[in-house]
Amino acid sequence: MRIIFMGTPDFAVKSLETLNINYNVVAVVTAPDKKRGRGQKVIPTPVKEFATNAGLPVLQPTNLKDPEFIEILKSYNPDLNVVVAFRMLPEVVFNLPTHGSINLHASLLPDYRGAAPINHAIINGEKQTGVTTFFLDKKIDTGRIIMQHNVNIYPNDTAGTLHDKLMVTGASILSATVKEIEEGTAEAAPQIRKSDKSAPKIYKEDCEIDWSANGSVIHNFIRGLSPYPAAWTTFTRNGKPFTAKIYAGHFKRTNHEMAPGTVKVNENNLEVAVNKGWYEIKELQPQSKKRVTAEEFVRGLQKNDELKLAN
């Protein structure tokens, strides 16, 4: 089959790599290059970088409904569009190939439809998630399911570690799905929604830590946003506020009489009082500084510094 692959971030690269080895990928569609960093250097997407190195034609449309872009797609005579972590396709694009378009989603659909399924699964304390392949339909993440595979979420998994597990598993399931479509054996079933679990896009304001919450909830929140977009909080150092991203820590369940949000600095430890215990911060990134361990951060404090959480 003649496959057009559509994707943008690192998560999609493993799938493209696997399909390029086993099938006939004739073109790759990805997002336009963007300027990033302090120097505003133009950086290609991870998918473009891989595709270019593999010698695959790359298309970077700004408008997926552009007639010129549609004509270019038609010129490749595609049998199948394969979509991984890309934008919502217009109907004229997803219906173009002979076999339509399939998508890989990082959850067990219909649970966690949306832009951030990996983050939300951990934030909600799930013990298991998975990957799903499905045919694209008019409404996002609602098409008929072809294959699913479960993946366990362990207590110390972060969004980063789970991302990598789902990336590898997803590439394998996607390849198997393409094989079934090619052989004419693929069966698809409609989604039956049994819960209201969703995965909307996460914004910076959604990532502020509520230190009055239960310690296990805070732990899930922090690891579910680590390393990106990262949970954050605001400290004051001798009365001067600064924000800090919190990447890792550990909830210690214990009785205490301290108000939630009370900061305790020991020789090598940084802890915050929470409901039913203490949250020990392990890794953080103070505003405009590099990511450090809590031990390194504490060593950088002066003996008489007063560190608090901002109200």
C-alpha positions in Angstrom: 0.0 0.0 0.0 1.0 3.6 -0.6 1.0 5.3 2.8 1.1 9.0 3.6 2.2 9.6 7.2 1.1 12.6 9.2 2.6 13.6 12.5 4.7 16.2 14.3 6.3 15.4 17.7 8.8 12.8 19.0 5.9 10.5 19.9 5.2 10.1 16.1 8.8 9.4 15.1 8.9 5.8 16.3 5.7 5.0 14.4 7.1 6.6 11.2 10.4 4.7 11.6 8.5 1.4 12.0 6.2 2.0 9.0 9.1 3.1 6.8 10.9 -0.2 7.5 7.9 -2.4 6.8 5.7 -0.6 4.4 5.7 1.9 1.5 5.6 5.4 2.9 5.4 7.7 -0.1 5.2 11.1 1.7 5.2 12.7 5.1 3.0 15.6 6.2 4.1 17.6 9.3 3.7 21.0 10.9 5.7 24.0 9.5 9.1 24.8 11.0 9.0 27.2 14.0 11.4 29.6 15.6 12.4 28.5 19.1 14.6 29.5 22.0 16.3 32.7 22.8 18.1 32.9 19.4 14.8 32.3 17.6 16.5 29.6 15.5 14.3 27.9 13.0 13.8 24.3 14.1 12.2 21.5 12.1 9.7 19.1 13.7 11.1 15.8 14.9 9.1 14.0 12.2 10.5 16.3 9.5 14.0 15.7 10.8 13.6 11.9 10.6 11.8 12.0 7.2 14.5 14.2 5.7 17.2 11.9 6.9 15.3 8.9 5.5 14.9 10.6 2.1 11.1 10.9 2.3 9.2 13.7 0.6 8.0 16.2 3.3 4.9 18.5 3.0 4.3 21.3 5.6 1.0 22.9 4.8 -0.3 25.8 6.9 -3.9 25.1 5.6 -5.0 21.5 5.3 -7.9 22.6 3.0 -5.7 24.4 0.5 -6.6 23.1 -2.9 -3.0 23.1 -4.0 -2.1 20.9 -1.0 -5.0 18.5 -1.8 -3.8 18.2 -5.4 -0.3 17.3 -4.2 -1.8 14.6 -1.9 -3.8 13.2 -4.8 -0.7 13.0 -6.9 0.8 10.4 -4.5 -2.2 8.1 -5.1 -2.4 7.1 -1.4 -4.1 3.9 -0.2 -4.0 5.0 3.4 -3.3 8.0 5.6 -1.6 7.2 8.9 -1.9 9.9 11.5 0.0 10.1 14.8 -0.1 13.3 17.0 -1.2 15.7 14.3 -3.9 18.2 13.7 -7.5 17.4 13.1 -7.9 16.5 9.4 -10.7 17.9 7.2 -13.0 15.4 5.6 -11.6 16.0 2.1 -8.2 14.8 3.4 -9.1 11.9 5.6 -11.4 10.4 2.9 -8.9 10.8 0.1 -7.0 7.5 0.3 -8.6 4.2 -0.9 -8.8 2.8 2.6 -9.3 6.2 4.4 -7.3 7.3 7.3 -6.3 5.7 10.6 -5.0 7.3 13.8 -2.9 6.2 16.8 -4.1 7.6 20.1 -2.3 7.2 23.4 -5.2 6.0 25.5 -7.8 3.2 25.6 -10.5 5.0 23.7 -13.1 6.2 24.3 -11.5 7.1 27.6 -9.2 10.2 27.5 -10.1 11.6 24.2 -8.3 14.8 23.6 -4.8 16.4 23.4 -3.2 15.2 26.6 -4.2 11.6 27.4 -0.8 10.6 28.9 -0.8 13.5 31.4 -4.4 13.1 32.4 -4.2 9.3 33.0 -1.4 9.8 35.5 -2.9 12.9 37.1 -6.1 10.9 37.7 -4.1 8.1 39.4 -4.9 5.4 36.7 -3.1 2.1 37.1 -3.5 1.3 33.4 -3.8 3.0 30.1 -2.9 1.9 26.6 -3.0 2.7 22.9 -5.7 2.6 20.3 -5.8 2.6 16.5 -9.0 3.7 14.8 -10.5 5.0 11.6 -10.8 8.8 11.5 -14.3 10.3 11.5 -15.7 13.8 11.5 -15.5 14.2 15.3 -12.1 14.0 16.8 -11.1 10.7 18.5 -14.5 9.1 17.9 -13.9 6.8 14.9 -14.3 3.0 14.8 -11.7 1.1 16.9 -9.4 -1.3 15.1 -6.9 -2.4 17.8 -6.1 -1.7 21.4 -3.3 -2.7 23.7 -3.0 -2.2 27.5 0.0 -0.6 29.2 0.5 -0.6 33.0 1.2 2.7 34.8 3.5 2.1 37.7 3.7 4.3 40.9 6.8 6.1 39.9 5.9 6.5 36.2 5.9 10.1 34.9 4.4 11.5 31.8 7.9 11.2 30.3 8.4 7.5 31.1 4.8 6.6 30.1 5.2 8.6 26.9 8.2 6.4 25.9 6.4 3.2 26.7 3.3 4.1 24.8 5.4 5.4 21.9 7.1 2.0 21.4 3.9 0.0 22.0 1.9 2.3 19.7 4.3 1.9 16.8 4.0 -1.9 17.1 0.2 -1.9 17.2 0.1 0.6 14.4 2.2 -1.6 12.2 0.0 -4.6 13.0 -3.1 -2.5 12.1 -1.7 -1.5 8.7 -0.9 -5.1 8.0 -4.5 -6.1 8.7 -5.8 -3.3 6.5 -3.4 -4.4 3.7 -4.6 -8.0 4.0 -8.2 -7.0 4.2 -8.7 -8.6 7.6 -9.1 -5.5 9.7 -12.3 -5.3 11.8 -13.5 -2.1 13.4 -16.1 -1.6 16.1 -17.8 1.6 17.2 -16.8 3.3 20.4 -19.1 2.8 23.4 -18.5 5.6 26.0 -18.9 4.3 29.6 -17.2 7.2 31.5 -16.6 10.9 31.3 -12.8 10.6 31.4 -11.3 13.2 29.0 -7.9 14.7 28.2 -8.2 18.3 27.2 -5.2 20.4 26.4 -3.3 21.6 29.4 -2.3 25.2 29.8 0.2 26.9 32.2 -2.5 28.1 34.6 -3.7 24.5 35.0 -0.3 23.4 36.3 -0.1 25.3 39.5 0.1 23.0 42.5 -2.6 23.1 45.2 -0.7 22.3 48.3 -3.9 21.9 50.3 -4.8 18.7 48.4 -4.2 15.2 49.6 -0.5 14.2 49.3 -1.2 11.4 46.9 -3.2 13.7 44.6 -0.3 16.2 44.6 2.2 13.4 43.8 0.1 12.2 40.8 -0.3 15.8 39.7 3.4 16.5 39.7 4.5 13.2 38.0 1.6 13.6 35.5 3.1 16.9 34.3 6.7 15.9 34.4 8.8 16.7 32.4 6.3 18.7 30.3 4.5 21.1 30.8 5.7 20.8 34.4 3.8 21.5 37.6 4.8 24.8 39.3 4.5 26.8 42.5 5.6 30.2 43.8 8.0 30.5 46.7 9.3 33.6 48.4 12.9 33.9 49.5 13.3 36.5 52.1 10.0 38.0 50.9 10.9 38.1 47.2 8.7 35.8 45.1 9.9 33.4 42.4 8.2 30.6 40.6 9.7 27.1 40.3 8.8 24.1 38.3 8.6 20.8 40.3 9.6 17.7 38.4 9.9 15.0 41.0 9.2 14.2 44.6 7.8 11.8 47.1 4.8 11.8 49.4 5.5 10.8 52.9 2.3 9.9 54.8 2.4 11.0 58.4 0.5 13.0 61.0 1.5 16.6 61.7 0.0 19.8 62.9 1.5 22.1 60.3 -0.6 24.2 58.0 -0.6 22.9 54.4 2.0 24.8 52.4 4.4 25.1 55.3 8.0 24.8 53.9 10.6 22.9 55.8 14.3 23.1 54.8 16.7 20.6 56.3 20.4 20.1 55.5 19.7 18.2 52.2 15.9 18.2 52.0 13.1 20.5 50.9 9.6 19.5 52.1 6.2 21.0 52.0 3.4 20.2 54.4 0.3 18.7 52.7 -2.9 17.1 53.8 -2.0 13.8 55.7 1.8 14.2 55.3 4.8 15.9 53.7 5.7 16.2 50.1 9.5 15.9 49.7 10.6 17.7 46.5 13.4 15.9 44.7 13.9 17.9 41.5 13.0 21.5 40.7 13.8 24.4 38.4 13.8 27.8 39.9 12.8 30.7 37.7 15.5 31.6 35.1 17.8 28.9 36.5 18.7 25.3 35.5 17.0 22.2 36.7 18.6 20.9 39.9 18.1 18.4 42.7 16.6 19.6 45.9 19.9 19.0 47.6 21.7 21.3 45.2 19.0 23.9 45.6 19.2 23.8 49.4 23.0 24.1 49.3 22.6 27.3 47.3 20.5 28.9 50.1 22.1 31.2 52.7 22.1 30.2 56.3 19.6 32.8 57.3 17.4 32.7 54.2 13.6 32.4 54.8 11.9 30.2 52.3 8.1 30.1 52.1 5.3 29.4 49.7 3.7 32.6 48.4 0.1 33.0 49.5 
